[in-house]
Amino acid sequence: MTRIFSPPLSRATSRDRRGRSRSARRRLALEILERRALLAGDPTAYLVNLASAVGAGSGVVGDLAYVVGRANADADPDGSVIRFDPAVFSSPQTITLTATLALTGTVGPIAIEGPGTDLLTISGDDAVQVFRVDTGVTASMSGLTIAHGHDASGGGIHNAGNLSIAQVILSENQVFSADGSYTGTGGAIDNRGILTIVDAAFLENGATGRQQGFGGGLGSGGAVYNAGTLSMTGGRFENNHAYGEGGEFGGGGGFGGAIFNSGMLTIADVALDANSARGAGSFVGQGRGDGGAIYNSGTLTLFRSSITGCVAANGDGGGIYSSGVLSLFDVLIAGGGAADGGGVSNSGTATIQGGTISHNQISGATINRYNELSDCSGGGIDNRGSMTIVNVTITGNTAAAPWGETKGRGGGISNSGTLLLDFATIADNTADEGGGLWTSAGPAVTMCGVSLLRNPDGGNVAVGGGGAFRSLGRNLFSDAPGVALDPTDLIDTDPLLGPLADNGGPTWTMALLAGSPAVDAGIAVDGVTADQRGVARPWGAAPDVGAFEADRWPTAFDVPAGTTIVYGTASTAVSGRITAGALVPPGDVAVTLDGVTQAAAIDPTSGAFTSVFATSGLHTSSSPYSVAYHYAGAVGFLAADAAGVLTVAPAPLTVVADDQVAAFGADPPALTARYFGFVNGDDPASLARPATLTTTAVAYSTPGRYPILASGAASPDYAITFVDGALTVAQPTSPHLRRRVAVVTSLYRRALGRSAEPAGLRFWLGRLDAGSRAEDVARRIWSSPEHHAQIRRHAGLGIGRPAMSGGRVDAWQGASRIGR
């Protein structure tokens, strides 16, 4: 685990087969990262090829219990290794036990190498303990699932030897206190020896203390009970529980929903989620539920781990309860709940260095063993011992008591012991008294470089009567607390703090925004050389106040998402603005358009910048063009990038057809056009398709105006508009000829039943001369192959009735001469 992020603080729940609430998350399957060498030398190998375990005395070769018995008796000093036949265990198999598999061989180490957590489950069938490792035994297990073990001490494994487990899932194992005993210990594992765990998952295990006569029972370590030495790296604990049962005259307690530690425990890169501890009561007294995730009365050290959504239902320490020695490094504790200490409850000696305590809560008065109401304390942390906090963010925690005669004290921290705070950020917590920090009479609080702000209900700091509060200076308060302060403390000051977010480092932080008065307002403290994220302190002239050292301000661009120019625009100014909160970063912005990068100087007052690009060569067909903005950063300012687009719109172009005049009987002149709007030196040859000019007029068209139509021209760089022209066919110069044309045209149209002149008419009209007879014209038209059929169909429409001979006109009856 390299980064730990704030988890969701609520989740849907379902019930397991025992009716317990559990998170609606997918069951975890561990990935086998590598096959670890657990044995050296040349151990004796044993092969399990049966999915059964009928007992060491069965004589069934290949049976798991038989093979374990052989390994125990092996005299090889290099030890023995138990493997599983891949032909049998290529698909998921469950070996169900009727008796505990005891590892007793002390001559050499014993290794059990399973095929994988998804292929092999060894089950106690909710009746027997799965494994027991005796004193003097060195053993290892990997690649298997241990499930449904049942005992009073270690449902899955009881270890008194030296045991290593890797890539193992332990699920739904249970312990219940035995007859005559008040305590059930270690739902999955009870460790009294030396235990090393790598990449293991503990899922839905439980420890329950049964009622014993008049007294209640104790459940300790829902997943793990450690009274020896335990080291764990990687893996997770999810939905484990430790419950106590009440007796007739006494309550029962649940301690350590996931882990109970009275020995030496070191944990790194582990996630603990949705674990719980709960006590039960009687009419005489109430049992406690302490340590929703971990109960520590020994020595506990956590590195880079997360504890989320864990609850001590009616006790202390939703995440951790510690009466021993506690050290937390880069740990997230979030979403927990308890009667006192929603995140952490400490009555021993504790150090919290780096990390985040967020969104934990205490929300009700405790019913103690005497059935009296008492105040609840410490939404995030309840300290009753000795505690040192360095580079920690404490935010969003709540201490609220619903009863009128009780109060919730210390939304962020409640202190009734000795508390030292260096470079902490305590913000946005709430309580009835001391929204940020509450300390009772007598105990001492010493703080330096701490930021307390926006803890609205109950104020940032509240001190009980006679409580000792000592400021070493350089603290920041968003109000004016009623305690003695150092002259260097800042009061009624807004530090310009950002929200809880991933600002780098192993846990989330609240960044100082640009212009924050907390910057360089602290003082150096011996041994503190970095902030919560690991950023070196000081970055500037002096350390910053709080858990966050503003090494560089985040910068942000304000640039247009899109800009549009017209094709042919000679140059374009690309502009924007860059700021870092209330500050303006120094230097230049690199602006890139169409592969060309230019430096734009930043105005030191406004943050504005402009870069002018030559854009005449940009074409619509390649549009839009990307515009990239890059700020490389500077001392105190982070780099930033932004993007936009430049769109090139077509330029307007008008094509105007020139007006023309034609003499009657002559072919129309060449049609021409003029162009208005060419840019960049373009001309008609630059168009993708040239303009087309057309007219319906011909040489012998009836005199008048005929449109010249302009069309066809196309180019992606131009939006083209067409303006039509006109061709004027002049009247014939002879009045005599003009009248003949009119008469023949009229006859022709009547004959064909058309309103327009067919192209063939111009030939016949061209042969008219003075004195031409209508019948001659009609005969010529009739004889034309082009129009013969039409004239034939429409004969007798006012141009006479022809006399036919061999399909040709012999005479044209009733025809008259064309006017004189």
C-alpha positions in Angstrom: 0.0 0.0 0.0 1.6 3.2 -1.1 -1.3 5.6 -0.7 -4.3 5.6 1.6 -7.3 7.6 0.7 -10.4 8.7 2.6 -13.1 6.0 2.3 -16.8 6.4 1.9 -18.3 6.9 5.3 -21.5 5.0 4.7 -22.2 1.6 3.1 -25.0 -0.6 2.3 -25.3 -3.6 4.7 -26.5 -7.2 4.4 -26.6 -10.1 6.8 -24.4 -13.2 6.9 -25.8 -16.6 7.7 -25.5 -15.9 11.4 -27.6 -12.8 11.0 -24.6 -10.4 11.6 -24.4 -7.1 9.8 -21.7 -7.0 7.2 -20.5 -4.7 4.5 -22.0 -5.1 1.0 -18.6 -5.5 -0.5 -17.3 -8.3 -2.7 -15.5 -11.1 -1.0 -11.8 -10.5 -1.3 -9.6 -12.9 -3.3 -5.9 -12.5 -2.8 -3.7 -12.3 -5.7 -0.6 -14.6 -5.5 2.1 -12.1 -6.1 4.9 -14.5 -6.0 5.8 -18.0 -4.7 7.9 -17.4 -1.6 10.7 -19.7 -0.6 9.5 -20.8 2.8 12.1 -23.6 3.3 15.8 -23.9 2.6 17.7 -27.0 1.9 16.1 -30.2 0.5 13.0 -30.9 2.5 11.0 -34.1 2.2 8.0 -33.6 -0.1 4.6 -35.0 0.6 1.7 -34.8 -1.9 -2.0 -34.5 -1.1 -4.1 -36.0 -3.9 -7.4 -36.5 -2.1 -9.9 -33.9 -1.1 -10.5 -35.5 2.2 -9.0 -35.6 5.7 -10.2 -38.7 7.6 -7.4 -38.8 10.1 -3.7 -39.6 10.5 -4.5 -43.1 11.6 -6.7 -43.9 8.5 -3.8 -45.1 6.5 -5.2 -43.4 3.4 -2.2 -42.3 1.5 -2.7 -38.8 0.0 -5.2 -37.8 2.6 -4.4 -34.4 4.1 -4.6 -35.6 7.7 -2.4 -38.6 6.9 0.2 -36.4 5.1 0.3 -34.0 8.1 0.9 -37.0 10.4 3.8 -38.2 8.2 5.3 -34.7 8.1 5.1 -34.5 11.9 7.0 -37.7 12.2 9.6 -36.8 9.6 13.2 -36.8 10.9 14.7 -34.8 8.0 16.4 -31.8 9.6 15.6 -29.8 6.3 12.0 -30.3 7.2 9.0 -31.3 5.1 6.8 -29.7 2.5 3.2 -30.6 1.8 1.9 -29.8 -1.6 -1.3 -30.5 -3.5 -1.7 -32.5 -6.6 -2.6 -30.1 -9.5 -4.6 -32.8 -11.2 -7.0 -32.9 -8.2 -6.8 -29.2 -7.2 -7.1 -27.6 -10.6 -10.7 -26.7 -9.7 -11.9 -25.4 -6.3 -11.9 -28.1 -3.6 -12.9 -28.0 0.1 -11.3 -30.4 2.6 -13.6 -30.7 5.6 -12.1 -31.7 8.9 -13.4 -33.8 11.7 -10.4 -33.1 13.9 -7.8 -30.4 14.2 -4.7 -30.6 12.1 -1.9 -30.4 14.7 1.6 -29.5 13.6 3.8 -31.1 16.2 7.1 -32.0 14.4 10.1 -30.2 15.9 13.0 -31.8 14.0 12.6 -29.6 10.9 10.3 -26.9 9.6 7.0 -27.9 8.1 5.6 -26.0 5.1 2.1 -26.3 3.7 2.0 -24.9 0.1 -1.5 -24.7 -1.2 -2.5 -24.3 -4.8 -4.2 -20.9 -4.2 -6.9 -19.3 -2.0 -9.5 -19.9 -4.7 -8.6 -23.6 -5.3 -8.2 -24.9 -1.7 -10.4 -24.3 1.4 -9.7 -26.2 4.6 -12.8 -26.1 6.7 -13.5 -26.8 10.3 -17.2 -27.2 9.5 -18.1 -24.8 12.4 -17.1 -27.7 14.7 -13.4 -28.0 15.1 -10.3 -25.8 15.1 -8.5 -26.0 11.7 -4.8 -25.9 12.7 -2.7 -26.0 15.9 1.0 -25.2 15.9 2.6 -26.5 19.0 5.5 -25.0 21.0 8.8 -25.6 19.4 7.4 -26.1 15.9 8.5 -23.9 13.0 5.9 -23.9 10.2 4.6 -22.0 7.2 1.4 -21.9 5.2 0.6 -20.3 1.9 -2.0 -20.4 -0.9 -5.1 -21.6 0.9 -8.3 -20.5 2.6 -9.0 -21.4 6.2 -12.7 -21.3 7.0 -15.4 -22.2 9.5 -13.0 -23.1 12.2 -14.5 -23.3 15.7 -12.8 -23.3 19.1 -12.5 -21.3 22.3 -9.0 -20.1 21.4 -8.1 -19.6 17.7 -10.9 -20.9 15.5 -8.7 -21.1 12.4 -5.2 -21.4 14.0 -3.8 -21.6 17.4 -0.1 -20.9 17.3 2.4 -21.5 20.1 5.4 -22.0 17.8 7.0 -20.0 15.1 4.5 -19.6 12.2 4.6 -17.8 8.9 1.6 -17.4 6.7 1.4 -15.8 3.2 -1.3 -15.4 0.7 -3.9 -16.9 2.9 -7.6 -16.1 3.5 -9.2 -16.7 6.9 -12.9 -16.4 6.7 -15.9 -17.1 9.0 -13.9 -18.7 11.8 -15.4 -18.3 15.3 -14.4 -18.7 18.9 -16.8 -19.0 21.8 -15.7 -19.0 25.4 -15.6 -22.6 26.7 -17.5 -23.9 29.7 -15.8 -22.6 32.8 -14.1 -19.8 30.9 -15.3 -16.3 30.4 -13.2 -15.5 27.4 -13.1 -16.5 23.7 -9.9 -15.4 22.0 -8.9 -15.0 18.4 -11.7 -15.8 16.0 -9.3 -16.7 13.2 -5.9 -16.8 15.0 -4.8 -17.0 18.6 -1.0 -16.3 18.7 1.0 -17.1 21.8 4.3 -17.6 19.9 5.9 -15.8 16.9 3.7 -15.1 13.9 4.6 -13.5 10.6 1.7 -12.6 8.2 2.2 -11.4 4.6 -0.7 -10.6 2.3 -3.5 -12.2 4.2 -7.2 -11.4 4.4 -9.4 -11.8 7.5 -13.0 -11.8 6.6 -16.1 -12.1 8.8 -14.4 -13.9 11.7 -15.7 -13.5 15.3 -14.9 -13.9 19.0 -17.8 -14.2 21.4 -17.7 -14.4 25.2 -20.6 -16.6 26.4 -22.5 -16.0 29.5 -21.1 -18.1 32.4 -23.7 -18.4 35.2 -24.2 -15.0 36.8 -21.3 -13.4 34.9 -21.0 -12.1 31.4 -18.5 -13.5 28.8 -15.7 -11.7 27.0 -14.9 -11.9 23.3 -11.3 -10.7 22.5 -9.8 -10.4 19.0 -12.5 -11.0 16.4 -9.9 -12.0 13.9 -6.6 -12.1 15.8 -5.6 -12.4 19.4 -1.9 -11.7 20.0 -0.2 -12.4 23.2 3.1 -13.1 21.5 5.0 -11.4 18.8 3.2 -10.7 15.5 4.3 -8.9 12.4 1.9 -8.3 9.5 2.6 -6.7 6.1 -0.1 -6.3 3.5 -3.7 -7.6 3.5 -6.9 -6.6 5.1 -9.4 -7.2 7.9 -13.0 -6.8 7.0 -16.3 -7.4 8.9 -14.7 -9.1 11.9 -16.3 -8.7 15.4 -15.7 -9.2 19.1 -18.9 -9.5 21.2 -19.5 -10.0 24.8 -22.6 -11.6 26.3 -24.2 -10.3 29.5 -24.8 -12.5 32.5 -27.5 -12.2 35.1 -25.5 -9.9 37.4 -22.7 -8.7 35.1 -22.1 -7.4 31.7 -19.9 -9.0 29.0 -17.3 -7.2 26.9 -16.1 -7.3 23.4 -12.5 -6.1 22.8 -10.8 -5.7 19.5 -13.2 -6.2 16.6 -10.3 -7.2 14.4 -7.3 -7.5 16.7 -6.6 -7.8 20.4 -3.0 -7.2 21.3 -1.3 -7.7 24.6 2.1 -8.6 23.1 4.3 -7.0 20.4 2.4 -6.2 17.3 3.7 -4.4 14.1 1.5 -3.8 11.1 2.4 -2.2 7.8 0.3 -1.5 4.7 -2.9 -3.1 6.0 -6.5 -2.0 5.6 -9.0 -2.6 8.4 -12.6 -1.9 7.4 -16.1 -2.4 9.0 -14.9 -4.3 12.1 -16.7 -3.9 15.4 -16.6 -4.5 19.2 -19.7 -4.6 21.4 -20.4 -5.3 25.0 -23.6 -6.6 26.5 -25.2 -5.8 29.8 -27.5 -7.0 32.6 -29.8 -5.2 34.9 -26.7 -4.7 37.2 -24.1 -3.5 34.8 -23.2 -2.9 31.2 -20.3 -4.6 29.5 -18.0 -2.5 27.3 -17.1 -2.8 23.6 -13.6 -1.3 23.2 -11.5 -1.1 20.1 -13.7 -1.4 17.1 -10.7 -2.4 15.0 -7.8 -2.9 17.5 -7.6 -3.2 21.3 -4.0 -2.7 22.5 -2.7 -3.3 26.0 0.8 -4.2 24.7 3.0 -2.5 22.2 1.4 -1.7 18.9 3.1 0.0 15.9 1.2 0.8 12.6 2.7 2.0 9.4 0.9 3.3 6.3 -2.4 1.6 7.2 -6.1 2.6 7.1 -8.8 2.0 9.7 -12.2 2.8 8.3 -15.8 2.4 9.3 -15.0 0.5 12.5 -17.2 0.8 15.6 -16.9 0.3 19.4 -20.7 0.1 19.9 -20.8 1.0 23.6 -17.2 1.6 24.5 -14.1 3.5 23.6 -12.0 3.7 20.5 -14.0 3.2 17.3 -10.7 2.6 15.5 -8.2 1.9 18.2 -8.4 1.6 22.0 -4.9 1.6 23.6 -3.9 1.3 27.2 -0.4 0.2 26.3 2.2 1.8 23.9 0.8 3.0 20.6 2.7 4.4 17.6 1.0 5.4 14.4 2.9 6.5 11.3 1.0 7.7 8.2 -2.3 6.1 9.3 -5.8 7.0 8.2 -8.6 6.5 10.8 -11.9 7.5 9.3 -15.6 6.9 9.7 -15.4 5.3 13.1 -17.8 5.5 16.0 -17.7 4.9 19.8 -19.1 6.2 23.1 -15.7 7.9 23.6 -12.9 8.4 21.1 -14.6 7.9 17.8 -11.2 7.4 16.1 -8.7 6.7 18.9 -9.0 6.3 22.6 -5.7 6.3 24.5 -5.1 5.7 28.2 -1.5 4.7 27.8 1.3 6.3 25.8 0.7 7.2 22.2 2.5 8.9 19.3 0.7 9.8 16.1 3.0 11.1 13.4 1.6 11.8 10.0 -1.8 10.7 9.1 -5.5 11.7 9.0 -8.2 11.4 11.6 -11.4 12.2 9.8 -15.2 11.9 10.0 -15.3 9.9 13.2 -18.1 10.5 15.7 -19.3 9.9 19.2 -23.0 10.4 19.3 -24.5 9.3 22.6 -24.0 9.2 26.4 -22.3 6.1 27.7 -24.3 3.8 30.0 -21.5 2.8 32.4 -21.3 -0.1 34.7 -23.3 1.8 37.4 -26.0 2.7 35.0 -25.1 6.4 35.2 -25.1 8.9 32.4 -21.8 10.5 31.6 -20.5 12.9 29.0 -19.0 11.6 25.8 -15.6 12.8 24.7 -13.4 13.0 21.7 -15.1 12.7 18.3 -11.7 12.1 16.7 -9.4 11.4 19.6 -10.0 10.9 23.4 -6.7 11.1 25.3 -6.5 10.1 28.9 -2.9 9.2 29.0 0.1 10.7 27.3 -0.1 11.6 23.6 2.2 13.3 21.1 0.7 14.4 17.8 2.9 15.7 14.9 1.9 16.5 11.3 -1.6 15.2 11.6 -4.9 16.4 10.0 -7.9 16.1 12.3 -11.1 17.1 10.4 -14.8 16.4 10.1 -15.2 14.6 13.5 -18.2 15.0 15.8 -18.9 14.8 19.5 -22.6 15.2 20.2 -24.6 14.0 23.1 -28.4 13.7 22.6 -29.3 13.9 26.3 -29.9 17.3 27.9 -27.9 16.5 31.0 -24.8 15.3 29.0 -22.4 17.0 26.6 -20.2 16.0 23.8 -16.7 17.4 24.4 -13.8 17.8 22.0 -15.0 17.3 18.4 -11.4 16.9 17.2 -9.6 16.0 20.5 -10.7 15.5 24.0 -7.9 15.6 26.5 -7.8 14.6 30.1 -4.2 13.5 30.1 -1.0 15.1 28.7 -1.1 16.2 25.1 1.7 17.7 22.9 0.7 19.0 19.5 3.2 20.1 16.8 2.2 21.1 13.3 -1.4 19.7 13.4 -4.4 21.0 11.4 -7.6 20.7 13.4 -10.5 22.0 11.3 -14.2 21.6 10.7 -14.9 19.5 13.8 -18.0 20.0 15.9 -18.9 19.4 19.6 -21.1 20.8 22.4 -17.9 22.1 24.0 -14.5 22.5 22.3 -15.3 21.9 18.7 -11.6 21.6 17.9 -10.0 20.8 21.3 -11.4 20.3 24.8 -9.1 19.8 27.8 -10.3 19.1 31.3 -9.1 20.5 34.6 -5.6 19.6 35.6 -4.2 18.0 32.4 -1.8 19.9 30.2 -1.9 20.8 26.5 1.2 22.1 24.8 1.0 23.2 21.2 3.2 24.8 18.6 2.6 25.5 14.9 -1.0 24.2 15.2 -3.9 25.5 13.1 -7.3 25.4 14.8 -10.1 26.7 12.6 -13.7 26.4 11.5 -14.6 24.3 14.5 -17.9 26.1 14.9 -19.9 24.4 17.6 -18.2 24.8 21.0 -15.4 27.0 19.6 -11.9 26.0 18.5 -10.7 25.5 22.1 -12.5 24.9 25.4 -10.7 24.4 28.7 -12.3 22.9 31.8 -11.9 24.6 35.2 -8.2 24.7 36.1 -7.1 23.1 32.9 -3.5 23.9 31.8 -3.1 25.2 28.3 0.3 26.3 27.1 1.1 27.9 23.8 4.7 27.7 22.6 3.7 30.3 19.9 3.2 30.4 16.2 -0.3 28.8 16.4 -3.3 30.0 14.3 -6.9 30.3 15.4 -9.9 31.3 13.3 -11.4 32.8 16.5 -10.1 34.3 19.7 -10.1 31.4 22.2 -10.4 32.2 25.9 -7.0 30.8 26.9 -3.6 32.4 27.5 -1.8 32.7 24.2 1.7 33.6 23.0 2.1 37.0 21.4 3.2 35.2 18.2 -0.1 33.4 17.9 -2.5 34.5 15.2 -6.1 35.0 16.2 -9.3 35.7 14.2 -7.3 34.6 11.2 -8.5 32.6 8.2 -5.6 30.4 7.0 -7.2 29.9 3.6 -7.4 26.2 3.9 -8.5 23.9 1.1 -10.7 20.9 1.5 -9.5 17.4 2.6 -8.0 16.1 -0.6 -5.2 14.0 -2.2 -2.4 16.5 -2.2 0.3 13.9 -2.5 1.8 11.8 0.3 0.4 8.6 1.9 -2.7 10.3 3.5 -5.1 13.1 2.5 -4.4 16.7 3.7 -5.9 20.2 3.7 -3.7 22.4 1.5 -2.9 26.0 2.3 -4.2 28.1 -0.5 -2.3 30.9 -2.2 -2.0 33.9 0.0 -2.5 31.9 3.3 -1.2 33.8 6.4 -0.1 30.4 7.7 2.8 30.3 5.2 6.1 30.9 6.9 4.3 31.8 10.1 5.6 28.8 12.1 8.8 28.1 13.9 11.3 25.2 13.6 10.7 22.3 16.0 13.5 19.8 16.8 13.1 16.6 14.9 10.3 17.8 12.6 11.9 18.1 9.1 8.9 17.4 6.9 5.2 17.9 6.7 2.4 15.2 6.7 3.1 14.4 3.1 6.9 14.1 3.5 7.6 17.6 2.0 10.6 19.1 3.6 10.2 21.8 6.2 10.7 24.7 5.9 10.1 25.4 2.2 10.4 29.1 2.6 11.8 31.4 5.3 10.1 29.4 8.1 7.8 26.4 8.5 4.2 26.9 7.7 1.6 26.5 10.5 -0.3 23.2 10.4 0.2 19.8 8.9 0.7 21.1 5.4 3.9 22.8 4.2 3.0 24.9 1.1 6.0 24.0 -1.0 4.4 25.4 -4.2 1.1 27.0 -4.8 -1.3 25.3 -7.2 -1.8 27.4 -10.3 -4.9 27.5 -12.6 -5.6 28.8 -16.1 -8.6 30.8 -17.2 -8.6 30.4 -21.0 -11.3 30.3 -23.6 -12.5 26.8 -24.5 -12.8 27.9 -28.1 -12.0 30.8 -30.4 -13.2 31.4 -34.0 -11.5 33.3 -36.7 -12.3 33.8 -40.5 -10.1 32.2 -43.1 -7.5 34.6 -44.2 -7.1 36.4 -40.9 -3.5 37.6 -40.9 -2.8 37.3 -37.2 -4.7 36.2 -34.1 -4.1 37.1 -30.4 -4.4 34.1 -28.1 -5.0 35.3 -24.6 -5.7 34.0 -21.1 -5.1 34.4 -17.5 -3.2 32.4 -14.9 -3.4 32.8 -11.1 -2.5 31.0 -7.9 -5.4 31.9 -5.7 -4.9 35.6 -4.9 -1.3 35.5 -6.2 0.1 35.7 -9.7 2.8 33.3 -10.6 5.9 34.8 -12.3 7.4 33.9 -15.7 5.9 33.0 -19.0 3.2 30.7 -20.4 4.1 28.5 -23.4 1.3 28.8 -25.9 1.3 26.3 -28.8 -0.9 26.6 -31.9 -0.5 24.4 -35.0 2.8 23.1 -33.8 4.2 26.5 -33.2 5.1 27.4 -29.6 5.6 31.0 -28.4 6.3 32.4 -24.9 3.7 34.8 -23.5 4.8 37.0 -20.6 2.5 36.9 -17.5 1.4 40.3 -16.4 2.5 40.4 -12.7 -0.6 42.3 -11.6 -3.5 40.6 -13.4 -2.0 37.3 -14.5 -3.0 38.0 -18.1 -0.9 36.9 -21.0 -1.2 37.2 -24.8 0.6 35.7 -27.7 0.0 36.8 -31.3 0.2 34.0 -34.0 0.3 34.3 -37.8 -2.9 32.6 -38.9 -3.3 33.4 -42.6 -2.1 30.0 -43.5 -4.7 28.1 -41.4 -7.3 26.4 -43.4 -10.9 25.5 -42.6 -10.4 21.9 -43.8 -7.9 21.3 -40.9 -10.0 23.1 -38.3 -10.3 23.1 -35.4 -6.7 23.6 -34.3 -5.6 22.7 -30.8 -4.3 25.4 -28.5 -2.1 24.2 -25.6 -1.1 26.3 -22.6 1.7 25.2 -20.3 3.1 26.8 -17.2 6.4 25.1 -16.2 6.1 26.3 -12.6 8.5 28.4 -10.5 9.7 28.7 -7.0 6.6 28.4 -4.9 4.3 27.7 -7.8 3.2 24.4 -9.3 3.1 23.7 -13.1 -0.2 23.8 -14.9 -1.7 22.9 -18.2 -4.8 23.9 -20.1 -6.2 23.4 -23.6 -8.6 25.0 -26.1 -9.3 25.1 -29.8 -9.1 27.6 -32.6 -11.7 27.2 -35.3 -11.3 28.7 -38.8 -14.6 29.7 -40.4 -15.0 30.0 -44.2 -14.5 33.5 -45.6 -17.4 35.1 -47.5 -17.0 35.0 -51.4 -19.5 36.3 -53.9 -19.6 35.2 -57.5 -21.5 37.7 -59.8 -22.5 36.6 -63.3 -21.9 39.5 -65.8 -24.8 40.8 -67.8 -24.6 40.1 -71.6 -26.3 41.2 -74.9 -26.7 39.0 -78.0 -28.0 39.9 -81.5 -30.9 37.9 -82.8 -29.7 35.1 -84.8 -26.2 35.2 -83.3 -24.7 32.7 -80.8 -24.6 34.1 -77.2 -21.3 35.6 -76.2 -18.9 33.9 -73.7 -20.4 34.1 -70.2 -18.1 35.7 -67.6 -18.3 36.4 -63.8 -16.6 38.6 -61.3 -15.4 37.4 -57.8 -15.5 39.5 -54.6 -13.8 38.3 -51.4 -10.7 36.4 -52.3 -8.0 36.5 -49.6 -4.5 35.2 -49.2 -3.8 35.9 -52.9 -6.4 33.3 -53.9 -8.1 33.4 -57.4 -10.7 31.3 -59.2 -8.0 28.7 -59.9 -7.7 28.2 -56.1 -11.3 26.9 -55.9 -11.8 23.2 -55.5 -14.5 23.4 -58.2 -14.8 26.3 -60.7 -18.0 28.3 -61.1 -20.4 27.3 -63.9 -22.4 29.9 -65.9 -25.5 28.8 -67.9 -28.4 30.4 -69.9 -31.3 29.0 -71.9 -31.0 31.6 -74.7 -29.8 30.5 -78.1 -29.0 32.2 -81.4 -32.7 32.5 -82.6 -34.3 32.7 -79.2 -37.3 35.0 -79.0 -35.9 38.4 -78.3 -36.0 39.3 -74.5 -34.1 38.8 -71.2 -32.8 35.3 -70.3 -31.2 34.6 -66.9 -27.5 33.7 -66.6 -27.3 31.3 -63.7 -24.1 31.1 -61.6 -23.4 27.9 -59.6 -21.0 25.1 -59.0 -18.1 26.9 -57.4 -16.9 25.2 -54.1 -14.1 25.6 -51.6 -13.9 24.6 -47.9 -12.2 28.0 -47.2 -15.1 30.0 -48.6 -18.8 30.4 -48.0 -19.9 31.2 -51.5 -22.9 33.3 -52.6 -24.0 33.4 -56.2 -25.6 36.4 -58.0 -27.2 35.7 -61.4 -26.9 37.9 -64.4 -29.0 38.4 -67.6 -28.6 37.8 -71.3 -30.6 40.1 -73.5 -31.5 38.8 -77.0 -32.1 41.9 -79.1 -35.1 42.4 -81.4 -34.4 41.9 -85.2 -33.7 45.2 -86.9 -36.3 44.6 -89.7 -39.9 45.1 -88.7 -41.0 42.9 -91.6 -38.8 40.0 -90.2 -39.9 40.6 -86.6 -43.6 40.0 -87.6 -42.7 36.8 -89.6 -40.8 35.4 -86.6 -43.8 36.1 -84.4 -46.2 34.4 -86.7 -44.1 31.3 -87.3 -43.3 31.0 -83.7 -47.0 31.2 -82.8 -47.8 28.5 -85.4 -45.0 26.3 -84.2 -46.0 26.5 -80.6 -49.7 25.8 -81.4 -48.7 22.8 -83.4 -46.6 21.3 -80.7 -48.7 22.3 -77.8 -45.6 23.8 -76.1 -44.9 27.1 -74.4 -41.1 26.9 -75.0 -39.2 26.9 -78.3 -37.5 23.6 -79.2 -33.9 24.0 -80.3 -34.8 22.8 -83.8 -36.9 25.8 -84.6 -33.9 28.1 -85.0 -32.9 26.3 -88.2 -36.2 26.9 -89.9 -36.6 30.5 -88.7 -33.1 31.1 -90.0 -34.4 30.3 -93.6 -37.2 32.8 -93.6 -37.1 35.5 -96.2 -39.4 38.1 -97.4 -42.5 36.5 -99.0 -42.1 33.1 -97.4 -45.3 31.2 -97.3 -46.6 29.7 -94.1 -47.1 26.4 -95.9 -43.5 26.4 -96.8 -42.5 26.9 -93.3 -44.9 24.2 -92.1 -43.7 21.8 -94.7 -40.1 22.2 -93.6 -41.1 21.7 -90.0 -43.2 18.8 -90.9 -40.4 17.2 -92.9 -37.9 17.6 -90.1 -37.1 14.2 -88.5 -36.9 15.9 -85.1 -40.4 17.3 -85.1 -42.3 15.2 -87.6 -44.3 13.2 -85.0 -45.3 16.2 -82.9 -46.6 18.1 -85.9 -48.4 15.0 -87.1 -50.2 14.6 -83.8 -51.2 18.2 -83.7 -52.2 18.8 -87.3 -55.2 21.1 -87.9 -54.4 23.5 -85.1 -54.5 26.6 -87.2 -51.7 26.2 -89.7 -53.7 24.4 -92.3 -54.3 20.8 -93.1 -51.6 19.1 -95.1 -52.0 16.7 -98.0 -49.9 13.6 -97.4 -48.0 11.7 -99.9 -45.6 9.0 -98.8 -45.3 10.5 -95.4 -44.3 13.8 -96.8 -46.3 17.0 -97.3 -47.5 17.5 -100.8 -49.6 20.5 -100.2 -50.6 22.6 -97.2 -54.3 23.4 -97.5 -55.5 26.6 -96.0 -52.1 28.1 -95.5 -51.5 31.7 -96.0 -48.5 33.8 -96.7 -46.6 35.1 -93.9 -47.6 38.8 -93.6 -46.6 41.5 -95.8 
